[in-house]
Structure formats: structure tokens, C-alpha cells
Amino acid sequence: MNTIEQFNEYVMPTYGRFDLVMEKGENRCAVDENGREYVDFGSGIGVNSLGFCDESWVNAVCDQAHKLQHTSNYYYTKVQADFAQKLCGITGYRKMFFGNSGAEANECAIKLARKYSFDKYGKGRSIIITLKNSFHGRTIATLSATGQDVFHNYFFPFVGDFVNVNANDTDGLVSALDEYKDKVCAVMFECIQGEGGVIPLDAEFVRAIAEECKKRDILTICDEVQTGVGRTGKFLACEHYGIRPDVVTLAKGLAGGMPIGVCLANEKCCDVLGAGTHGSTFGGNPISCAGGNAVLDRISSEGFLDEVTKKAVYFREKLSDIPQIDGVDGIGLMLGIRLKNAKSSEVCKACLDEGLLALTAKEKLRFLPPLTITYDEIDRGINILKKVLNNNV
């Protein structure tokens, strides 16, 4: 029995997997069990922010594993305190909650928003407005928040009091806020709808969310699970829009490959969740926090994010020279490639066969390379993509 057969024998088939067994990785390249190398334009769906097995990251994780791998959250650890202080310092938020994933971070944000309104206004102010085409996770509550019908099946009943409005429709947003007056506790949104197709929101619409919510004492929740931690050339994507949401959620690239999820809150709502109102056994795991500290040190170092922006410009220029590409959406190193004729799923598979790891987002090809990717590695990947497209996949 080979690895794939063994895996499929014992693991639920919840993913459509490629026939690739990864053995190891170094920097921005993965190696399969047969020794073949792959340039990585996916970074584990935006998780391996420093690439594979970055030396400083590995040292931080291994050093912590030799000291303390876990303790319950009834106790304190220095590595967790250091991480929390560092992340609050970088983002400007007041406090955070530790979980293990983006879905958990968003669950926390949902609970925080509803309790904020309950504490201040009492029952009945529990509606959270989200956007159509959004994606916020795969738990029952975050699926309920997700504004895509394709995910709204099988698992009925979903959690109530979520209302979807069209992205970039300010009139629709205001109408919903007026229709559900005194019943809305939060508006939740992604600055770039990642799983929805790498679609950035219009700046005017994002500012309208902030302004309308401020008028009504409604919390703004920005889901930065995929867009955060330098992915767009700013530490938070909302910085591009000139707003500071009340709550921001982070995960994916935050710990460089270790499981983590964080819900950040500002002064207005940072003390809403008290003892016993929320929790996570593995939240703030010392090893994850050690990995997170290594990521934060690198991303906050002088010139790092400027270089991400420069690489993004270079990437777009290279992609724009390919005749089979109709355009590129996204910000920074979060890129959605519109193809003129080829199907993104077929191109993604063909790229894999040629030694390039890529992703899809609906009808688009999606690139989320490690933030440390080099210009030479960008060129290598682009050349593979050109070869695939020239072969009329």
C-alpha cells in the first residue's frame, strides 16, 4: 500500500487532493517523496509566510519544544505574553484572544460582538451583517456568517441572525442597517474576499462601513485571516483602506506554519469577554507562540514589508506580459489571475505536473507565495506558468 492509498484508507475524504506526497521543504521549494522539487506559489494557502523551515523560525520552535510544549490556560507563559505584547504593538490593538485557526478567531469575534451589544443594550441586538461572496470559516457559526450559498447545505439548521448584503453596495448596506434598526451588533467583512475569488472591496464602501457603524455604535469586524500578517504589503490589509476596525481576526501566516488564531480588539470592546465566557484548550500554545514571535520579528524588521510591495509589483508586471492572462486582482502578494480561456483548475493541475504549486479561487488561478520569495523564484514559477499556458491547457 503506497502513501496515498494508506492515507485514503484511514482519513475522511473532505478534500479534493492532488496526487502529491510532500516529503520536505526548504525556503520556497517543496520536495516530494520521489525527490522532485516544486516552486511554492501557495505557501500552504498563505500559512508558510517565511517559506519552508526558515532557520530562525525552526530554531524558535525547537527551542520552545525543548522547554515547554503545552500548559493549560489556567497558568501563564512568558512566550505567550511576549507574543501578545508584540502583536498588539505592531497592530495598535489593545488585547487579544488566542485560538487555533481562522474559524476560531471569527467565532470569538462573533461572540464578542453579540456580548458587547447584550451588555450595553440587552437582548435583541444580535444581528451581524456580512457580505455576499464572503468566507469566514467552516464551523456552524462561521458557515452561517459566510455569504455563499454553495456552503449553505447539509448541516441545517444554521445559526440565525446573520444578514448578507452585496459587497460594494453602500445603499444596500445602509438599507439593511435601517431595516434592522436597533437589532444589529456588528458588520463583518474581508477587505479582499479571498475564497470568493480574490476580490478587493472598494475603498469608498469600506469607509462607509466604518462611518455607518460608528454612527450606530455597531462593531466593525475585519476578517484578516488570509489578508493579514504582511500578505498585502501592510501588516493589516485594512491599513490600505485607512480604517481601524473594532475587531480584527488573524490566523494563517501568523505563526509560519504552527496552528494559531487570534481575535484582536480595541479599547472599546477588549474587556467584553471575561472569565468563563470563552476559551480554547490549545489557544496560545507555547510552540505556536514561539513560531509567531519569529514571524513577527521578521515581518516587522526594517524594509521587509516594503520589499513585499516591490515583489508584488514585479510579480504583476511579469504576469501582465503573458497573453493568456486577462488581468490580475488582489493586493500585494495575494493575487487572483483571470485567465482568458483556460480553466483555473486545469492550469493548477498542469502547473503541479511541471513543478509549481498553485491554488485556485473560483474561476481564478490564485498565488499566495511565501513573503520571503525571491525574484529568481518568481521568475522560475512564471516560466512554468508560461509553459503550461502555451501548451493550451
Secondary structure as a PSIPRED ss2 file (coil, helix, strand):
# PSIPRED VFORMAT (PSIPRED V4.0)

   1 M C   1.000  0.000  0.000
   2 N C   1.000  0.000  0.000
   3 T H   0.000  1.000  0.000
   4 I H   0.000  1.000  0.000
   5 E H   0.000  1.000  0.000
   6 Q H   0.000  1.000  0.000
   7 F H   0.000  1.000  0.000
   8 N H   0.000  1.000  0.000
   9 E H   0.000  1.000  0.000
  10 Y H   0.000  1.000  0.000
  11 V C   1.000  0.000  0.000
  12 M C   1.000  0.000  0.000
  13 P C   1.000  0.000  0.000
  14 T C   1.000  0.000  0.000
  15 Y C   1.000  0.000  0.000
  16 G C   1.000  0.000  0.000
  17 R C   1.000  0.000  0.000
  18 F C   1.000  0.000  0.000
  19 D C   1.000  0.000  0.000
  20 L C   1.000  0.000  0.000
  21 V C   1.000  0.000  0.000
  22 M E   0.000  0.000  1.000
  23 E E   0.000  0.000  1.000
  24 K E   0.000  0.000  1.000
  25 G E   0.000  0.000  1.000
  26 E E   0.000  0.000  1.000
  27 N E   0.000  0.000  1.000
  28 R C   1.000  0.000  0.000
  29 C E   0.000  0.000  1.000
  30 A E   0.000  0.000  1.000
  31 V E   0.000  0.000  1.000
  32 D E   0.000  0.000  1.000
  33 E C   1.000  0.000  0.000
  34 N C   1.000  0.000  0.000
  35 G C   1.000  0.000  0.000
  36 R C   1.000  0.000  0.000
  37 E E   0.000  0.000  1.000
  38 Y E   0.000  0.000  1.000
  39 V E   0.000  0.000  1.000
  40 D E   0.000  0.000  1.000
  41 F C   1.000  0.000  0.000
  42 G C   1.000  0.000  0.000
  43 S H   0.000  1.000  0.000
  44 G H   0.000  1.000  0.000
  45 I H   0.000  1.000  0.000
  46 G H   0.000  1.000  0.000
  47 V C   1.000  0.000  0.000
  48 N C   1.000  0.000  0.000
  49 S C   1.000  0.000  0.000
  50 L C   1.000  0.000  0.000
  51 G C   1.000  0.000  0.000
  52 F E   0.000  0.000  1.000
  53 C C   1.000  0.000  0.000
  54 D C   1.000  0.000  0.000
  55 E H   0.000  1.000  0.000
  56 S H   0.000  1.000  0.000
  57 W H   0.000  1.000  0.000
  58 V H   0.000  1.000  0.000
  59 N H   0.000  1.000  0.000
  60 A H   0.000  1.000  0.000
  61 V H   0.000  1.000  0.000
  62 C H   0.000  1.000  0.000
  63 D H   0.000  1.000  0.000
  64 Q H   0.000  1.000  0.000
  65 A H   0.000  1.000  0.000
  66 H H   0.000  1.000  0.000
  67 K H   0.000  1.000  0.000
  68 L C   1.000  0.000  0.000
  69 Q C   1.000  0.000  0.000
  70 H C   1.000  0.000  0.000
  71 T C   1.000  0.000  0.000
  72 S C   1.000  0.000  0.000
  73 N C   1.000  0.000  0.000
  74 Y C   1.000  0.000  0.000
  75 Y C   1.000  0.000  0.000
  76 Y C   1.000  0.000  0.000
  77 T C   1.000  0.000  0.000
  78 K H   0.000  1.000  0.000
  79 V H   0.000  1.000  0.000
  80 Q H   0.000  1.000  0.000
  81 A H   0.000  1.000  0.000
  82 D H   0.000  1.000  0.000
  83 F H   0.000  1.000  0.000
  84 A H   0.000  1.000  0.000
  85 Q H   0.000  1.000  0.000
  86 K H   0.000  1.000  0.000
  87 L H   0.000  1.000  0.000
  88 C H   0.000  1.000  0.000
  89 G H   0.000  1.000  0.000
  90 I H   0.000  1.000  0.000
  91 T H   0.000  1.000  0.000
  92 G C   1.000  0.000  0.000
  93 Y C   1.000  0.000  0.000
  94 R C   1.000  0.000  0.000
  95 K E   0.000  0.000  1.000
  96 M E   0.000  0.000  1.000
  97 F E   0.000  0.000  1.000
  98 F E   0.000  0.000  1.000
  99 G E   0.000  0.000  1.000
 100 N C   1.000  0.000  0.000
 101 S C   1.000  0.000  0.000
 102 G H   0.000  1.000  0.000
 103 A H   0.000  1.000  0.000
 104 E H   0.000  1.000  0.000
 105 A H   0.000  1.000  0.000
 106 N H   0.000  1.000  0.000
 107 E H   0.000  1.000  0.000
 108 C H   0.000  1.000  0.000
 109 A H   0.000  1.000  0.000
 110 I H   0.000  1.000  0.000
 111 K H   0.000  1.000  0.000
 112 L H   0.000  1.000  0.000
 113 A H   0.000  1.000  0.000
 114 R H   0.000  1.000  0.000
 115 K H   0.000  1.000  0.000
 116 Y H   0.000  1.000  0.000
 117 S H   0.000  1.000  0.000
 118 F H   0.000  1.000  0.000
 119 D H   0.000  1.000  0.000
 120 K H   0.000  1.000  0.000
 121 Y H   0.000  1.000  0.000
 122 G C   1.000  0.000  0.000
 123 K C   1.000  0.000  0.000
 124 G C   1.000  0.000  0.000
 125 R C   1.000  0.000  0.000
 126 S C   1.000  0.000  0.000
 127 I E   0.000  0.000  1.000
 128 I E   0.000  0.000  1.000
 129 I E   0.000  0.000  1.000
 130 T E   0.000  0.000  1.000
 131 L E   0.000  0.000  1.000
 132 K E   0.000  0.000  1.000
 133 N C   1.000  0.000  0.000
 134 S C   1.000  0.000  0.000
 135 F C   1.000  0.000  0.000
 136 H C   1.000  0.000  0.000
 137 G C   1.000  0.000  0.000
 138 R C   1.000  0.000  0.000
 139 T C   1.000  0.000  0.000
 140 I H   0.000  1.000  0.000
 141 A H   0.000  1.000  0.000
 142 T H   0.000  1.000  0.000
 143 L H   0.000  1.000  0.000
 144 S H   0.000  1.000  0.000
 145 A H   0.000  1.000  0.000
 146 T C   1.000  0.000  0.000
 147 G E   0.000  0.000  1.000
 148 Q C   1.000  0.000  0.000
 149 D H   0.000  1.000  0.000
 150 V H   0.000  1.000  0.000
 151 F H   0.000  1.000  0.000
 152 H C   1.000  0.000  0.000
 153 N C   1.000  0.000  0.000
 154 Y C   1.000  0.000  0.000
 155 F C   1.000  0.000  0.000
 156 F C   1.000  0.000  0.000
 157 P C   1.000  0.000  0.000
 158 F C   1.000  0.000  0.000
 159 V C   1.000  0.000  0.000
 160 G C   1.000  0.000  0.000
 161 D C   1.000  0.000  0.000
 162 F E   0.000  0.000  1.000
 163 V E   0.000  0.000  1.000
 164 N E   0.000  0.000  1.000
 165 V E   0.000  0.000  1.000
 166 N C   1.000  0.000  0.000
 167 A C   1.000  0.000  0.000
 168 N C   1.000  0.000  0.000
 169 D C   1.000  0.000  0.000
 170 T H   0.000  1.000  0.000
 171 D H   0.000  1.000  0.000
 172 G H   0.000  1.000  0.000
 173 L H   0.000  1.000  0.000
 174 V H   0.000  1.000  0.000
 175 S H   0.000  1.000  0.000
 176 A H   0.000  1.000  0.000
 177 L H   0.000  1.000  0.000
 178 D H   0.000  1.000  0.000
 179 E H   0.000  1.000  0.000
 180 Y C   1.000  0.000  0.000
 181 K C   1.000  0.000  0.000
 182 D C   1.000  0.000  0.000
 183 K C   1.000  0.000  0.000
 184 V E   0.000  0.000  1.000
 185 C E   0.000  0.000  1.000
 186 A E   0.000  0.000  1.000
 187 V E   0.000  0.000  1.000
 188 M E   0.000  0.000  1.000
 189 F E   0.000  0.000  1.000
 190 E C   1.000  0.000  0.000
 191 C C   1.000  0.000  0.000
 192 I E   0.000  0.000  1.000
 193 Q E   0.000  0.000  1.000
 194 G C   1.000  0.000  0.000
 195 E C   1.000  0.000  0.000
 196 G C   1.000  0.000  0.000
 197 G C   1.000  0.000  0.000
 198 V C   1.000  0.000  0.000
 199 I E   0.000  0.000  1.000
 200 P E   0.000  0.000  1.000
 201 L C   1.000  0.000  0.000
 202 D C   1.000  0.000  0.000
 203 A H   0.000  1.000  0.000
 204 E H   0.000  1.000  0.000
 205 F H   0.000  1.000  0.000
 206 V H   0.000  1.000  0.000
 207 R H   0.000  1.000  0.000
 208 A H   0.000  1.000  0.000
 209 I H   0.000  1.000  0.000
 210 A H   0.000  1.000  0.000
 211 E H   0.000  1.000  0.000
 212 E H   0.000  1.000  0.000
 213 C H   0.000  1.000  0.000
 214 K H   0.000  1.000  0.000
 215 K H   0.000  1.000  0.000
 216 R H   0.000  1.000  0.000
 217 D C   1.000  0.000  0.000
 218 I C   1.000  0.000  0.000
 219 L E   0.000  0.000  1.000
 220 T E   0.000  0.000  1.000
 221 I E   0.000  0.000  1.000
 222 C E   0.000  0.000  1.000
 223 D E   0.000  0.000  1.000
 224 E C   1.000  0.000  0.000
 225 V C   1.000  0.000  0.000
 226 Q C   1.000  0.000  0.000
 227 T C   1.000  0.000  0.000
 228 G C   1.000  0.000  0.000
 229 V C   1.000  0.000  0.000
 230 G C   1.000  0.000  0.000
 231 R C   1.000  0.000  0.000
 232 T C   1.000  0.000  0.000
 233 G C   1.000  0.000  0.000
 234 K C   1.000  0.000  0.000
 235 F C   1.000  0.000  0.000
 236 L C   1.000  0.000  0.000
 237 A H   0.000  1.000  0.000
 238 C H   0.000  1.000  0.000
 239 E H   0.000  1.000  0.000
 240 H H   0.000  1.000  0.000
 241 Y H   0.000  1.000  0.000
 242 G C   1.000  0.000  0.000
 243 I C   1.000  0.000  0.000
 244 R C   1.000  0.000  0.000
 245 P C   1.000  0.000  0.000
 246 D C   1.000  0.000  0.000
 247 V E   0.000  0.000  1.000
 248 V E   0.000  0.000  1.000
 249 T E   0.000  0.000  1.000
 250 L E   0.000  0.000  1.000
 251 A C   1.000  0.000  0.000
 252 K H   0.000  1.000  0.000
 253 G H   0.000  1.000  0.000
 254 L H   0.000  1.000  0.000
 255 A H   0.000  1.000  0.000
 256 G C   1.000  0.000  0.000
 257 G C   1.000  0.000  0.000
 258 M C   1.000  0.000  0.000
 259 P C   1.000  0.000  0.000
 260 I C   1.000  0.000  0.000
 261 G E   0.000  0.000  1.000
 262 V E   0.000  0.000  1.000
 263 C E   0.000  0.000  1.000
 264 L E   0.000  0.000  1.000
 265 A E   0.000  0.000  1.000
 266 N C   1.000  0.000  0.000
 267 E C   1.000  0.000  0.000
 268 K C   1.000  0.000  0.000
 269 C C   1.000  0.000  0.000
 270 C C   1.000  0.000  0.000
 271 D C   1.000  0.000  0.000
 272 V C   1.000  0.000  0.000
 273 L C   1.000  0.000  0.000
 274 G C   1.000  0.000  0.000
 275 A C   1.000  0.000  0.000
 276 G C   1.000  0.000  0.000
 277 T C   1.000  0.000  0.000
 278 H C   1.000  0.000  0.000
 279 G C   1.000  0.000  0.000
 280 S C   1.000  0.000  0.000
 281 T C   1.000  0.000  0.000
 282 F C   1.000  0.000  0.000
 283 G C   1.000  0.000  0.000
 284 G C   1.000  0.000  0.000
 285 N C   1.000  0.000  0.000
 286 P H   0.000  1.000  0.000
 287 I H   0.000  1.000  0.000
 288 S H   0.000  1.000  0.000
 289 C H   0.000  1.000  0.000
 290 A H   0.000  1.000  0.000
 291 G H   0.000  1.000  0.000
 292 G H   0.000  1.000  0.000
 293 N H   0.000  1.000  0.000
 294 A H   0.000  1.000  0.000
 295 V H   0.000  1.000  0.000
 296 L H   0.000  1.000  0.000
 297 D H   0.000  1.000  0.000
 298 R H   0.000  1.000  0.000
 299 I H   0.000  1.000  0.000
 300 S C   1.000  0.000  0.000
 301 S C   1.000  0.000  0.000
 302 E C   1.000  0.000  0.000
 303 G C   1.000  0.000  0.000
 304 F H   0.000  1.000  0.000
 305 L H   0.000  1.000  0.000
 306 D H   0.000  1.000  0.000
 307 E H   0.000  1.000  0.000
 308 V H   0.000  1.000  0.000
 309 T H   0.000  1.000  0.000
 310 K H   0.000  1.000  0.000
 311 K H   0.000  1.000  0.000
 312 A H   0.000  1.000  0.000
 313 V H   0.000  1.000  0.000
 314 Y H   0.000  1.000  0.000
 315 F H   0.000  1.000  0.000
 316 R H   0.000  1.000  0.000
 317 E H   0.000  1.000  0.000
 318 K H   0.000  1.000  0.000
 319 L H   0.000  1.000  0.000
 320 S H   0.000  1.000  0.000
 321 D C   1.000  0.000  0.000
 322 I C   1.000  0.000  0.000
 323 P C   1.000  0.000  0.000
 324 Q C   1.000  0.000  0.000
 325 I E   0.000  0.000  1.000
 326 D E   0.000  0.000  1.000
 327 G E   0.000  0.000  1.000
 328 V E   0.000  0.000  1.000
 329 D E   0.000  0.000  1.000
 330 G E   0.000  0.000  1.000
 331 I E   0.000  0.000  1.000
 332 G C   1.000  0.000  0.000
 333 L C   1.000  0.000  0.000
 334 M E   0.000  0.000  1.000
 335 L E   0.000  0.000  1.000
 336 G E   0.000  0.000  1.000
 337 I E   0.000  0.000  1.000
 338 R E   0.000  0.000  1.000
 339 L E   0.000  0.000  1.000
 340 K C   1.000  0.000  0.000
 341 N C   1.000  0.000  0.000
 342 A C   1.000  0.000  0.000
 343 K C   1.000  0.000  0.000
 344 S H   0.000  1.000  0.000
 345 S H   0.000  1.000  0.000
 346 E H   0.000  1.000  0.000
 347 V H   0.000  1.000  0.000
 348 C H   0.000  1.000  0.000
 349 K H   0.000  1.000  0.000
 350 A H   0.000  1.000  0.000
 351 C H   0.000  1.000  0.000
 352 L H   0.000  1.000  0.000
 353 D H   0.000  1.000  0.000
 354 E H   0.000  1.000  0.000
 355 G C   1.000  0.000  0.000
 356 L E   0.000  0.000  1.000
 357 L E   0.000  0.000  1.000
 358 A C   1.000  0.000  0.000
 359 L E   0.000  0.000  1.000
 360 T E   0.000  0.000  1.000
 361 A E   0.000  0.000  1.000
 362 K C   1.000  0.000  0.000
 363 E C   1.000  0.000  0.000
 364 K E   0.000  0.000  1.000
 365 L E   0.000  0.000  1.000
 366 R E   0.000  0.000  1.000
 367 F E   0.000  0.000  1.000
 368 L C   1.000  0.000  0.000
 369 P C   1.000  0.000  0.000
 370 P C   1.000  0.000  0.000
 371 L C   1.000  0.000  0.000
 372 T C   1.000  0.000  0.000
 373 I C   1.000  0.000  0.000
 374 T C   1.000  0.000  0.000
 375 Y H   0.000  1.000  0.000
 376 D H   0.000  1.000  0.000
 377 E H   0.000  1.000  0.000
 378 I H   0.000  1.000  0.000
 379 D H   0.000  1.000  0.000
 380 R H   0.000  1.000  0.000
 381 G H   0.000  1.000  0.000
 382 I H   0.000  1.000  0.000
 383 N H   0.000  1.000  0.000
 384 I H   0.000  1.000  0.000
 385 L H   0.000  1.000  0.000
 386 K H   0.000  1.000  0.000
 387 K H   0.000  1.000  0.000
 388 V H   0.000  1.000  0.000
 389 L H   0.000  1.000  0.000
 390 N H   0.000  1.000  0.000
 391 N C   1.000  0.000  0.000
 392 N C   1.000  0.000  0.000
 393 V C   1.000  0.000  0.000
